[in-house]
Amino acid sequence: MGVTENENRLFDEPENDREIEPGSDGQFHEHFRFVADKGQSLVRIDKYLVNCMSQISRNRIQDAADANCILVNGKPVKSNYRVKPHDVVSVMLSYPPSDFEIIPEEIPIQIAYEDRDIILVNKNPGMVVHPGFGNFRGTLLNALAWHLKDSPEFDVSDPRLGLVHRIDKDTSGLLIIAKNEDAKTHLGKQFFDKSTQRTYNALVWGNVEKDEGTITGDIARDPRDRMLFTVFPEGQNPNAKHAVTHYKVLERLGYVTLIECRLETGRTHQIRVHMKHLGHTLFNDERYGGHEILRGTTFTKYKQFVNNCFELCPRQALHAKTLGFTHPRTGELMYFDSELPVDMRRLIEKWRGYAVGKEQEG
């Protein structure tokens, strides 16, 4: 289960409700689940969870462990437990995973494929995937709750159903949703085993030197800014997760390059972090500095051109273009491809025009 945007509200129950006993329905509820990588070094579980959930203090996690709310492989552990490779860490609380109702909203969504088990959505840029702090309405799950409001088998609030992976708010592209528990289990295992096939298209700053290559770099939160992730040398940070991105150049456009990225692993902000590490930050990726002019001339005319490009595509130029997986019921290999959204198509055309103009001048 992934970390939702409202993780900073975890444990924010009234003090008299923070008891060890189960909730009113007689059971604890899993809010978050993390599976330690095969290369995970021994690290205290409170430190491990602080790295996984940046908005939660270590003291809060320790309190949760004292209340038997932190499980490893199904058994309660204390905060000094050391996480080992392949450990399954669960955060359990006495209230349902969502202390707010996911309200069905009639929001247009592009459905690329749907059957009794799965839905494949081509997400628009700017749409948050999951309701959370500051984003209780207008999310993809609100839209799905409306789309499936007449389906008795699908409860959008049930953590056993729904999302098996996420893409960032300002990233567009393909996202798969499970409509029943069996589908989620099967698809979740495919993502965990890295047997899915995913490619992204991105426009990055600079002329990428090699036509293709592989970026291998462990990723963890930046200790100077926990809203960012960064690459650490192997073994330097025990919380860093192994990450591999394969890339190839699709088109060189002067001061920017259109690339395809194939994910071998699926870490938070992986492409954004790896490309920045390579020296080619995603175009207009504000969080990682791509909203500044990182390549080009000092001419006023060029600066105006780039600013116009920023306005044309006011988000990181990243699109989840293809997704391949095995159907959870039939075993059929399925593969989907999506068109670039309008903002990225217009952005690329604008840079093509600029590159042609520079060639003609030369």
C-alpha positions as CSV (number, residue, x, y, z in Angstrom):
1,M,0.0,0.0,0.0
2,G,1.5,3.3,-1.0
3,V,1.8,6.5,1.1
4,T,-1.0,8.9,0.6
5,E,-0.7,12.7,0.5
6,N,-2.3,13.0,4.0
7,E,0.4,10.9,5.8
8,N,1.1,13.9,8.1
9,R,-2.3,13.3,9.7
10,L,-1.4,9.8,10.8
11,F,-2.1,9.2,14.5
12,D,-4.0,12.5,14.7
13,E,-6.8,10.9,16.7
14,P,-8.3,12.5,19.9
15,E,-6.1,11.6,22.8
16,N,-8.9,9.5,24.5
17,D,-9.2,7.4,21.3
18,R,-5.6,6.5,21.1
19,E,-6.0,3.1,22.9
20,I,-4.5,-0.2,22.1
21,E,-7.9,-1.8,21.8
22,P,-9.4,-2.3,18.3
23,G,-11.8,0.2,16.9
24,S,-15.5,0.1,17.0
25,D,-15.6,-2.5,14.3
26,G,-13.5,-4.8,16.5
27,Q,-10.3,-4.8,14.5
28,F,-7.2,-2.8,13.6
29,H,-6.9,-1.4,10.1
30,E,-3.8,-1.3,7.9
31,H,-2.9,2.2,6.8
32,F,0.4,1.7,5.2
33,R,2.5,-1.3,4.0
34,F,6.2,-1.3,3.0
35,V,8.3,-4.2,1.8
36,A,12.0,-4.0,2.5
37,D,14.2,-4.5,-0.5
38,K,16.4,-7.6,-0.9
39,G,19.4,-5.3,-0.3
40,Q,18.0,-3.6,2.8
41,S,20.7,-3.1,5.5
42,L,19.8,-3.5,9.1
43,V,18.2,-0.3,10.4
44,R,15.9,0.5,13.3
45,I,12.2,0.4,12.2
46,D,11.5,3.9,13.6
47,K,14.3,5.3,11.4
48,Y,13.1,3.2,8.4
49,L,9.5,4.5,8.7
50,V,10.6,8.1,9.1
51,N,12.4,7.7,5.7
52,C,9.3,6.2,4.2
53,M,6.8,8.7,5.6
54,S,8.6,12.1,5.7
55,Q,5.8,14.0,7.5
56,I,5.7,11.7,10.6
57,S,8.0,12.4,13.5
58,R,10.2,9.6,15.0
59,N,8.5,10.1,18.3
60,R,5.1,9.4,16.8
61,I,6.3,6.2,15.2
62,Q,7.8,5.1,18.5
63,D,4.4,5.8,20.2
64,A,2.7,3.7,17.6
65,A,5.2,0.8,18.2
66,D,4.6,1.0,21.9
67,A,0.8,0.7,21.2
68,N,1.5,-2.5,19.1
69,C,0.5,-0.6,15.9
70,I,3.7,-1.4,14.0
71,L,3.8,-5.0,12.6
72,V,6.6,-6.8,10.8
73,N,5.5,-9.9,9.0
74,G,2.2,-9.8,10.8
75,K,3.6,-9.5,14.4
76,P,3.9,-6.4,16.6
77,V,7.5,-5.0,17.1
78,K,9.0,-2.3,19.2
79,S,10.8,0.7,17.8
80,N,14.3,-0.8,18.2
81,Y,13.4,-3.7,15.9
82,R,15.9,-3.8,12.9
83,V,14.3,-4.1,9.5
84,K,15.8,-7.0,7.4
85,P,15.5,-7.7,3.6
86,H,12.0,-8.7,2.5
87,D,10.4,-7.7,5.8
88,V,6.8,-6.6,5.3
89,V,6.1,-3.6,7.6
90,S,2.5,-2.6,8.3
91,V,1.2,0.4,10.2
92,M,-2.1,-0.5,11.9
93,L,-4.5,1.8,13.5
94,S,-7.9,1.5,15.3
95,Y,-9.8,3.5,12.7
96,P,-10.3,2.9,8.9
97,P,-7.5,4.0,6.6
98,S,-9.4,7.0,5.5
99,D,-11.0,9.3,8.2
100,F,-12.8,11.0,5.3
101,E,-15.2,9.7,2.8
102,I,-14.2,9.6,-0.8
103,I,-17.0,11.5,-2.4
104,P,-18.1,10.4,-5.9
105,E,-17.6,13.3,-8.3
106,E,-18.6,13.5,-12.0
107,I,-15.1,14.3,-13.3
108,P,-14.2,13.4,-16.9
109,I,-11.5,10.7,-17.1
110,Q,-9.9,8.9,-20.1
111,I,-10.5,5.2,-19.7
112,A,-8.1,3.3,-22.0
113,Y,-9.4,-0.1,-21.0
114,E,-11.9,-1.7,-18.6
115,D,-13.2,-5.1,-17.7
116,R,-14.6,-6.9,-14.6
117,D,-11.1,-6.9,-12.9
118,I,-9.2,-3.8,-14.0
119,I,-9.5,-0.2,-15.2
120,L,-6.7,1.5,-17.2
121,V,-6.8,5.3,-17.0
122,N,-4.9,7.8,-19.0
123,K,-4.5,10.4,-16.3
124,N,-4.5,14.1,-17.2
125,P,-1.7,16.3,-15.8
126,G,-2.6,18.2,-12.7
127,M,-4.9,15.5,-11.3
128,V,-4.0,14.2,-7.9
129,V,-4.4,10.4,-7.7
130,H,-5.6,9.9,-4.1
131,P,-7.5,12.2,-1.7
132,G,-5.4,13.6,1.1
133,F,-4.6,16.7,3.1
134,G,-5.4,19.7,1.0
135,N,-6.8,17.5,-1.8
136,F,-10.1,16.0,-0.7
137,R,-11.9,16.7,-4.0
138,G,-11.1,16.5,-7.6
139,T,-8.9,13.4,-7.4
140,L,-8.8,10.4,-9.6
141,L,-10.3,8.2,-6.9
142,N,-13.2,10.7,-6.6
143,A,-13.7,10.3,-10.3
144,L,-13.6,6.5,-10.1
145,A,-16.0,6.5,-7.2
146,W,-18.5,8.2,-9.5
147,H,-17.7,5.9,-12.5
148,L,-18.2,2.8,-10.4
149,K,-21.0,4.1,-8.1
150,D,-23.4,1.4,-9.4
151,S,-20.9,-1.4,-9.0
152,P,-21.6,-3.4,-5.8
153,E,-18.2,-5.1,-5.9
154,F,-16.1,-2.0,-5.8
155,D,-15.6,0.1,-2.7
156,V,-13.2,2.9,-3.6
157,S,-12.4,3.3,0.2
158,D,-11.4,-0.3,0.6
159,P,-7.6,-0.6,0.8
160,R,-7.7,-4.1,-0.6
161,L,-8.9,-2.6,-3.9
162,G,-8.0,0.3,-6.1
163,L,-4.5,1.6,-6.7
164,V,-1.5,-0.7,-7.2
165,H,0.9,2.1,-8.2
166,R,0.8,5.9,-8.5
167,I,2.1,8.7,-10.7
168,D,2.8,12.2,-9.6
169,K,0.1,14.9,-9.8
170,D,1.8,16.7,-12.6
171,T,2.8,13.6,-14.5
172,S,0.3,12.4,-17.1
173,G,-0.2,8.9,-18.5
174,L,-1.3,5.4,-17.9
175,L,-2.4,4.1,-14.4
176,I,-4.0,0.8,-13.6
177,I,-6.7,0.3,-10.9
178,A,-7.8,-3.1,-9.5
179,K,-11.5,-3.6,-9.2
180,N,-11.3,-6.6,-6.8
181,E,-9.0,-8.0,-4.2
182,D,-7.7,-10.9,-6.3
183,A,-6.8,-8.4,-9.1
184,K,-4.9,-6.1,-6.7
185,T,-3.0,-9.0,-5.2
186,H,-1.9,-10.3,-8.6
187,L,-1.0,-6.9,-10.0
188,G,0.7,-5.8,-6.8
189,K,3.0,-8.9,-7.1
190,Q,3.8,-8.0,-10.6
191,F,4.9,-4.5,-9.6
192,F,6.9,-5.9,-6.7
193,D,8.6,-8.5,-8.9
194,K,9.3,-5.8,-11.5
195,S,7.7,-7.9,-14.2
196,T,5.6,-5.0,-15.5
197,Q,6.8,-3.1,-18.5
198,R,6.7,0.7,-18.2
199,T,8.1,3.4,-20.4
200,Y,7.9,7.2,-20.0
201,N,8.6,10.1,-22.4
202,A,10.3,13.1,-21.0
203,L,11.7,16.3,-22.3
204,V,14.9,17.2,-20.4
205,W,17.4,20.1,-20.4
206,G,20.5,19.7,-22.4
207,N,21.8,17.6,-25.2
208,V,22.0,14.0,-23.7
209,E,25.5,12.8,-24.7
210,K,24.8,9.1,-25.3
211,D,22.1,7.7,-27.5
212,E,21.1,5.3,-24.7
213,G,22.3,4.3,-21.3
214,T,21.4,3.1,-17.8
215,I,21.3,5.1,-14.6
216,T,21.9,3.1,-11.4
217,G,21.7,5.0,-8.2
218,D,20.2,4.4,-4.8
219,I,17.4,6.9,-4.0
220,A,16.3,8.3,-0.6
221,R,15.0,11.6,0.7
222,D,17.4,14.5,0.7
223,P,18.4,15.2,4.3
224,R,18.5,19.0,3.5
225,D,15.0,19.0,2.1
226,R,12.7,16.1,2.8
227,M,10.3,17.1,0.0
228,L,13.1,16.1,-2.4
229,F,14.8,12.8,-3.2
230,T,18.4,12.4,-4.2
231,V,20.9,9.8,-5.3
232,F,23.3,8.3,-2.7
233,P,26.5,6.2,-3.4
234,E,25.8,2.6,-2.8
235,G,25.9,1.7,0.9
236,Q,26.1,5.3,2.1
237,N,22.5,5.7,3.2
238,P,20.8,2.6,4.8
239,N,17.4,3.9,3.8
240,A,18.3,4.5,0.2
241,K,16.5,2.1,-2.3
242,H,18.1,0.5,-5.3
243,A,16.9,2.2,-8.5
244,V,17.6,1.5,-12.1
245,T,16.4,3.6,-15.1
246,H,17.2,2.8,-18.7
247,Y,17.0,5.7,-21.2
248,K,17.3,6.3,-24.9
249,V,17.3,9.5,-27.0
250,L,14.2,9.9,-29.2
251,E,15.0,13.3,-30.6
252,R,17.6,16.0,-30.1
253,L,16.2,19.5,-30.1
254,G,19.1,21.8,-29.4
255,Y,19.1,22.8,-25.8
256,V,16.6,20.1,-24.8
257,T,16.3,16.3,-25.6
258,L,13.2,14.1,-25.9
259,I,14.0,10.8,-24.2
260,E,12.3,7.5,-23.4
261,C,12.8,6.0,-20.0
262,R,12.2,2.4,-19.1
263,L,11.8,1.7,-15.4
264,E,13.4,-1.4,-13.9
265,T,12.4,-0.3,-10.5
266,G,9.6,2.1,-9.4
267,R,10.9,4.6,-6.8
268,T,9.2,7.9,-5.9
269,H,10.3,10.6,-8.4
270,Q,12.8,8.1,-9.9
271,I,13.0,9.5,-13.4
272,R,13.1,13.1,-12.1
273,V,15.9,12.3,-9.6
274,H,17.9,10.1,-12.0
275,M,17.8,12.6,-14.9
276,K,18.8,15.4,-12.6
277,H,21.7,13.2,-11.3
278,L,22.8,12.7,-14.9
279,G,22.8,16.5,-15.4
280,H,19.6,16.6,-17.4
281,T,16.8,17.9,-15.2
282,L,13.3,17.5,-16.6
283,F,12.0,20.6,-18.4
284,N,9.9,22.7,-16.1
285,D,10.3,20.4,-13.1
286,E,9.9,23.1,-10.5
287,R,10.7,20.9,-7.5
288,Y,14.1,19.8,-9.0
289,G,15.0,23.2,-10.6
290,G,13.9,22.5,-14.1
291,H,11.7,25.7,-14.1
292,E,14.9,27.7,-14.6
293,I,16.7,28.2,-17.9
294,L,19.4,25.6,-17.5
295,R,20.8,25.5,-21.1
296,G,21.0,28.0,-23.9
297,T,21.9,31.6,-24.6
298,T,21.7,34.8,-22.7
299,F,19.7,36.6,-25.4
300,T,16.5,38.2,-24.3
301,K,14.7,36.7,-27.2
302,Y,15.7,33.2,-26.1
303,K,14.6,33.8,-22.5
304,Q,11.2,34.9,-23.8
305,F,11.0,31.8,-25.9
306,V,11.7,29.5,-23.0
307,N,9.2,31.4,-20.7
308,N,6.6,30.9,-23.4
309,C,7.5,27.2,-23.4
310,F,7.0,27.1,-19.6
311,E,3.6,28.6,-20.0
312,L,2.7,26.1,-22.8
313,C,3.5,23.2,-20.5
314,P,3.2,24.4,-16.9
315,R,4.5,21.2,-15.3
316,Q,7.3,18.7,-15.6
317,A,7.4,17.4,-19.1
318,L,6.9,13.7,-18.2
319,H,4.3,11.2,-19.5
320,A,3.7,7.6,-18.6
321,K,3.4,6.4,-22.1
322,T,3.2,2.6,-22.1
323,L,2.2,-0.1,-19.6
324,G,2.5,-3.8,-20.0
325,F,1.4,-6.5,-17.6
326,T,-0.2,-9.9,-17.3
327,H,-4.0,-9.9,-16.8
328,P,-4.8,-11.0,-13.3
329,R,-7.6,-13.4,-14.3
330,T,-6.8,-14.6,-17.9
331,G,-3.0,-14.6,-17.8
332,E,-3.0,-12.7,-21.1
333,L,-0.1,-10.4,-21.7
334,M,-1.5,-6.9,-22.2
335,Y,0.3,-3.9,-23.5
336,F,-1.0,-0.3,-23.9
337,D,0.4,2.8,-25.5
338,S,-1.0,6.3,-25.0
339,E,-0.5,9.5,-27.0
340,L,1.4,12.4,-25.5
341,P,-1.0,15.0,-24.0
342,V,-1.6,18.2,-25.9
343,D,0.7,20.4,-23.7
344,M,3.7,18.1,-24.3
345,R,3.0,17.8,-28.0
346,R,2.8,21.6,-28.4
347,L,6.0,22.0,-26.3
348,I,7.9,19.6,-28.4
349,E,6.7,21.2,-31.6
350,K,7.8,24.6,-30.4
351,W,11.3,23.3,-29.6
352,R,11.4,21.6,-33.0
353,G,10.7,24.9,-34.6
354,Y,13.5,26.5,-32.6
355,A,16.0,23.8,-33.4
356,V,15.2,24.1,-37.2
357,G,15.6,27.8,-37.0
358,K,19.0,27.5,-35.3
359,E,20.2,25.1,-38.0
360,Q,19.1,27.4,-40.8
361,E,20.9,30.3,-39.1
362,G,24.1,28.2,-38.8
